């Protein structure tokens, strides 16, 4: 799913009805048609037409909505647990903070926390579980 959000292209909300999407498409096509537009480029017209081809078809729209929903989760991992530094144990020998995972693996707190006020995510060294380390 590359490019702009198709709902943004057609200037409608994701909850718009088929008729609302169709009406917006028709208005945008009239405005950006290569025969009527002042611009020599018809990229906008092509983008509008491609968005309409997906959103007019109920099955294609349903699939697109599912992909759009999944993209929201791709930016951040699914967090198993949220912890603070005080929840970690300290290993004096290696001078690291760690926490045991339920799988038998270990979460190791990085030496450099990035210097931001945002939380950081730490993956288990054995499984796919991720914890969020809150700052402060």
VEXDOBA-819208 format. One line per field, with one value per residue (C-alpha): residue number from 1; residue in one letter; chain; x, y, z. Coordinates in pm, whole numbers, plus 50000, padded with zeros to 5 digits. Layout:
REM residues N
nr [NUM,...]
rest [A,...]
kette [A,...]
x [X,...]
y [Y,...]
z [Z,...]
This chain:
REM residues 136
nr [1,2,3,4,5,6,7,8,9,10,11,12,13,14,15,16,17,18,19,20,21,22,23,24,25,26,27,28,29,30,31,32,33,34,35,36,37,38,39,40,41,42,43,44,45,46,47,48,49,50,51,52,53,54,55,56,57,58,59,60,61,62,63,64,65,66,67,68,69,70,71,72,73,74,75,76,77,78,79,80,81,82,83,84,85,86,87,88,89,90,91,92,93,94,95,96,97,98,99,100,101,102,103,104,105,106,107,108,109,110,111,112,113,114,115,116,117,118,119,120,121,122,123,124,125,126,127,128,129,130,131,132,133,134,135,136]
rest [X,X,X,X,X,X,X,X,X,X,X,X,X,X,X,X,X,X,X,X,X,X,X,X,X,X,X,X,X,X,X,X,X,X,X,X,X,X,X,X,X,X,X,X,X,X,X,X,X,X,X,X,X,X,X,X,X,X,X,X,X,X,X,X,X,X,X,X,X,X,X,X,X,X,X,X,X,X,X,X,X,X,X,X,X,X,X,X,X,X,X,X,X,X,X,X,X,X,X,X,X,X,X,X,X,X,X,X,X,X,X,X,X,X,X,X,X,X,X,X,X,X,X,X,X,X,X,X,X,X,X,X,X,X,X,X]
kette [A,A,A,A,A,A,A,A,A,A,A,A,A,A,A,A,A,A,A,A,A,A,A,A,A,A,A,A,A,A,A,A,A,A,A,A,A,A,A,A,A,A,A,A,A,A,A,A,A,A,A,A,A,A,A,A,A,A,A,A,A,A,A,A,A,A,A,A,A,A,A,A,A,A,A,A,A,A,A,A,A,A,A,A,A,A,A,A,A,A,A,A,A,A,A,A,A,A,A,A,A,A,A,A,A,A,A,A,A,A,A,A,A,A,A,A,A,A,A,A,A,A,A,A,A,A,A,A,A,A,A,A,A,A,A,A]
x [50000,50214,50126,49868,49563,49289,49028,49248,49288,48910,48868,48627,48634,48689,48329,48187,47909,47945,47733,47947,48263,48110,47998,48342,48508,48286,48359,48733,48740,48566,48812,49130,49050,49347,49120,48995,49285,49539,49822,50005,50046,49764,49917,49643,49374,49535,49565,49195,49092,49302,49154,48804,48876,48954,48693,48399,48430,48298,48545,48846,48744,48707,49056,49201,49042,49197,49541,49497,49408,49709,49942,49860,50015,50323,50480,50499,50536,50260,50364,50340,50407,50497,50771,50993,51366,51294,51126,51458,51729,52091,52375,52692,52925,52805,52678,52344,51982,51779,51441,51352,51093,50828,50986,51316,51483,51594,51509,51830,51801,52018,52301,52192,51825,51824,51814,51446,51145,50971,50934,51164,51082,51293,51256,51320,51640,51458,51098,50885,50757,50830,50814,50786,51023,50867,51092,51106]
y [50000,50282,50641,50873,50763,50701,50872,51183,51169,51174,51424,51208,51046,50670,50646,50807,50626,50499,50789,51047,50898,50890,51253,51367,51164,51322,51675,51611,51456,51761,51989,51798,51646,51701,51867,52125,52169,52448,52214,52017,51726,51479,51300,51430,51307,50961,50947,51038,50776,50504,50589,50565,50224,50086,50264,50208,49830,49700,49409,49618,49888,49632,49497,49850,49942,49631,49723,50079,49954,49723,50006,50184,49893,49861,50176,50047,49696,49535,49585,49291,49495,49853,49886,50141,50120,50029,49707,49581,49392,49509,49273,49419,49196,49314,49646,49609,49624,49321,49159,48795,48714,48450,48241,48217,48487,48826,49190,49395,49769,49955,50171,50464,50551,50788,51099,51166,51179,50912,50553,50295,49941,49643,49306,48976,48809,48475,48537,48801,48971,49342,49561,49937,50116,50434,50730,50892]
z [50000,49873,49801,49947,50140,49882,50098,50108,49730,49687,49973,50172,50513,50554,50675,50360,50179,49824,49698,49881,49735,49386,49412,49525,49249,48983,49110,49123,48777,48631,48808,48720,48381,48145,47885,48138,48378,48332,48429,48163,48402,48446,48750,48979,48743,48727,49107,49145,48891,49057,49399,49256,49098,49444,49655,49419,49446,49780,49802,49700,49947,50226,50151,50133,50468,50624,50485,50608,50954,50962,50860,51187,51377,51156,51299,51655,51787,51987,52348,52587,52900,53001,53261,53432,53493,53857,53733,53593,53783,53771,53685,53843,53644,53302,53437,53259,53358,53255,53300,53248,52982,53036,52758,52945,52737,52860,52792,52814,52866,52614,52747,52533,52577,52281,52497,52427,52654,52445,52555,52403,52298,52399,52229,52403,52288,52244,52138,51966,52282,52321,52630,52649,52882,53014,53077,53413]
